[in-house]
Amino acid sequence: MTATSENIARYFPVEARRLRFFLVAILLCLAGGLFAPIITLEKFYFFENTVSIISGLLELIDEGQFLLFIIISLFSVVLPVLKLFMLNKLLSTKLADNESFQKYLEWMHHYGKWSMLDVFVVAVLLAAVKLGSVADVQLHYGIYLFAAAVLLTMLVTARVVKLSDAIFKKIT
């Protein structure tokens, strides 16, 4: 093999297949986390509002909160899906050259700085604590699916980076 045709799927085919299986599981968790209820607010025993990430985004549009809609859509929907797409490309046998592989890998390094799991979890917990005296807050399985998707994505990303480092040590 030449240095221009190196990729994870060629050096580690079983591991690449296993990681691609995880990407499918992550995509299912992400979809569930976006559409499943994440939180229920019950105010004064009369009013109850159950929200998913997608229903929350739709409410933001209805209320005219377009900037907040764009920010949450970007960090909760678009970037996670893009990251899964990039990981899939890095694990693909179809990467033609080392330059493409390096480009996708570099993009993954830059994207890692934008991981918003901690901010999302802190925001939900803050809402639960702050609203505790005004409303009863219940967390639902959607938040756990979303958190699982983000955490598994981080683990797969770390593994892909480690495998790519091993490849470049072999060829240099």
PyMOL commands that set and color helices and strands:
alter all, ss='L'
color gray80, all
select helices_A, chain A and resi 3-5+8-11+13-35+53-62+66-90+98-112+117-133+141-171
alter helices_A, ss='H'
color red, helices_A
select strands_A, chain A and resi 37-43+47-52+135-139
alter strands_A, ss='S'
color yellow, strands_A
deselect
rebuild
show_as cartoon
